[in-house]
């Protein structure tokens, strides 16, 4: 089937088998490798992307269901040379070890801060609790989200 | 003058050009056999080179895990990378710096003593000379063997070492492609496998037609004896075929596992290879004041966030493999054994993967990919394990049962100490050429079974790791039962036997303190003369406000654990604060560590924190379930790990290095953390839990019993 969608602000048209997942389309057809396969079961969060601004598991999401919608991946935020403030905050806190879980966590963070610019620690934990991190970088990640929130508010309290 | 004692890595790879090359773009390439697994080793080794060469860090490019140009440093294990590879790079760079200065002095017709190095350029009496490493590089004979004679810099002069330099690999991981999983060469073929359920199982039938119907696309089925792979230009087709395959396969000669085999208690009485370690002094007989403890840990998983993955291409008789395994040189030799190729016909290159924390499926996936590549020459094969395959077929950390029996002196201090350990092997790495990779067991002629063994005591032991208490004990002996036939493949997991052994020792010490009515910290200090150890325990107690520790049995607990990893790497003292209701919550953890010279303080703190979180997870939550044909906990629902909402607040710090050499930190916190939690839970409940994980069922059982 032909699917027309917006990915990271650009209109894209892909040919995909009816049961193809969004993750498969992003990686194998659009070459966006920052969205990662972890479990295929919505249990780990490595594949988290934004669909119309809301976090969505790309590993189980049928590609056909995002026709006409806007998908954002970690590549849509920033680059290694010009990172988005959320990515920069993670770098500033050195919030990660192996990094495999991070792109999904960054996307959930983006969604959280878009709807709540000054989240409490408990609200951040609640937003990230669907994500697993095996290296144990959790506390750094929580600090990075707080730092990103401050940066996105221009350093001002909300 | 005696020749200096070189690190083993330099003995094995003496030529300077295995380690260092000056590149035309005015960078220097430092090669290491150790690989990045998220622990920051590539950055740390770059820092060491930058300082020793007097070069800015951004001119140092670290090449890691490459069989073509890099040194063979075996596996990236045992918290040895900074000590071993970093120590080697330091000596190599010091020697190359000296040689470069010699050449520059000749060119400038001056004394070497007049020259200094600033940002990679040579100055004469402080003035620029136009000479630098790159102008003289061609005149330095890097084919020479390292001597180790060039003096290295005094640590007081370090500018880059000791700084919290940001990790150089992290930006890519936050913004896009970064892992072996993310490499898609042109015309790549995707592959998945059908796994042989156990060694010796025979594929009696496979309904290939049914699998093709389920795959719904172009599919090749590669079969070699009991190894099967599904290959397609479309990843989802290969995945669908593999998902459908187990139901279409009939296996003969499959071993059944009884549920009791998943518990550590099963190990006692199994056939084992028994070793006595230590002097085996004659015990006081009969013991005058006996005390003891038995603790256990179940099988636990590495549970990497990513399924194992590898790329392979067989082209013109040469095999190229890209893998996230922990040692590319050993991988190359083992692939050579299994495939019947000379090692020179294989190139193995490391690309980053998700954290592995030990020996997981990475090497096995590399063989899987190579087997497919050999059958489909000329094409890149990208082989990725399925999630259930990762949980089901990674070699797991072995279950352990540890019993300590002591005889106390009249002051209630241990005078005689016997440790008895039951465990399957902690290393089934294929090593240097056994060919012992998972798929080799499925081939027509599997390599001979290797008799189980553990790392020798000189390398820190396996099941016996950290079994020798650091406390002052006049007589100590260990009986190690290496259980020969565990129900599941076992191998190295962060810390090896350190976690259960430290848990046992530190639990017993708390019990002994209670027996004489003494505070656990004061009791420890009364039997511990090692000054570095004493200092850490005193400091961590101070940080955690230990004197304010309340009475036992309130549901709130504070507990301490201490060890020096392998009794020769970094020291760590940990205090955990817990709340116990129906389950255990670890509220806060304090950790003070002594790792000598710390190359990258923030990176090393990250390692301490990661070890703490992982140990909390193992201690409270994790157990590999076995059932029927093998592992039954095949996803994150059935194998839960610690989540954001469960992670404790942490305060970690290093004491100043005080001129001591670097000690590996990656694994030093796991034992002390588990022990601190065990002691904190005992304090909270007023009764001890002996078996990990410290689960709700066990809390209930302990409370009923008391």
Interface residues (C-beta under 8 A of the other chain):
Chain A: X17 X19 X20 X21 X24 X27 X28 X31 X32 X33 X34 X36 X37 X38 X39 X40 X41 X43 X44 X46 X74 X75 X77 X78 X79 X80 X83 X87 X90 X91 X94 X96 X97 X98 X99 X100 X101 X102 X103 X106 X125 X126 X128 X129 X131 X132 X133 X134 X135 X136 X137 X138 X139 X140 X141 X142
Chain B: X37 X38 X39 X40 X164 X166 X167 X169 X170 X171 X172 X173 X174 X175 X176 X177 X178 X179 X181 X182 X184 X216 X217 X234 X235 X236 X303 X304 X305 X306 X307 X352 X353 X354 X355 X357 X384 X386 X387 X602 X603 X606 X607 X609 X610 X611 X612 X613 X614 X617 X635 X636 X637 X641 X642 X643 X644 X645 X647 X649 X650
